[in-house]
Structure formats: structure tokens, C-alpha cells
């Protein structure tokens, strides 16, 4: 009877040791996956940062272009007014 209990206990101990080894392997695999995911996240964060910087640069360029367009529009309006005055003076002088 004692020998049977000892054999059962040994079987359980072997099972626990095997389970512990399996869990250790799984932990190692999971740790590697976590490291890989952290590397991916780091790259993505860097990409997002670069995209955000590019977006800000594009936004600044857009604002600059809009300002230039407004300046050109104002110059054209002034030139059209000047042309209208010249035409009016030519017509009144003719």
C-alpha cells in the first residue's frame, strides 16, 4: 500500500515537473512575443511621430500658400481697379 502511494506521488511529481517545464517554455515564448510587439510598437510610434511632423509641415505650407494666394488676389484686385481707372480716364478723354 505504501509503495503504491509512493508511486502515485512520484507520478504526480513528474507530472508537476513536466507541467512546470512546459509553462517555463511557454513563458519564454510569450516573453519573446512581448519583446517583438514592443519593437513593433516602438516603430509605429516613430512612424506616427514622423507622420505628425510631416502633417504639421504640410499645414504650415498650406497656410503660407493661402497667405500668398490672398496677397496675389489683392494685387490683382488693385491692378484691375487701376485698369478700370485708366480705361475710365481714356474714355472720358476720348
LINDAWO-V328190 format. One line per field, one symbol per residue. ss: DSSP state (H for helix, E for strand, L for the rest). A space follows every 50 residues. Layout:
ss: ???
This chain:
ss: LHHHHHHHHHHHHHHHHHHHHHHHHHHHHHHHHHHHHHHHHHHHHHHHHH HHHHHHHHHHHHHHHHHHHHHHHHHHHHHHHHHHHHHHHHHHHL
